[in-house]
Amino acid sequence: MDALEFDRKISEMSADEAGTNSELIEKVKCTMAKVIKNELTPRQREIIVLYYYKGFGVSEIAGKLDLAPSTVSRTIKRARDRIYKFLKYYYL
């Protein structure tokens, strides 16, 4: 199952399964924060925070952390895959 299927499956959940959309969103946010905190490596965590929460670009992160841009891109992809794996486990 890829990310698009995951999004579709989440959006198709009935009110009985998910409560309200805002409740589901809060549950996913809470789970995502736990996954980022507990399941990612320190490098993955740092790069994900810089990329998604602070809005840095790949080249900015690479310069700040003295890494190659390709390393930053690969790390983002691996971290996203790991987050997705755990979200899929909890919600599907």
Helices and strands as residue ranges (DSSP letters): H 3-12, H 15-18, H 21-39, H 42-48, I 49-53, H 58-65, H 69-91
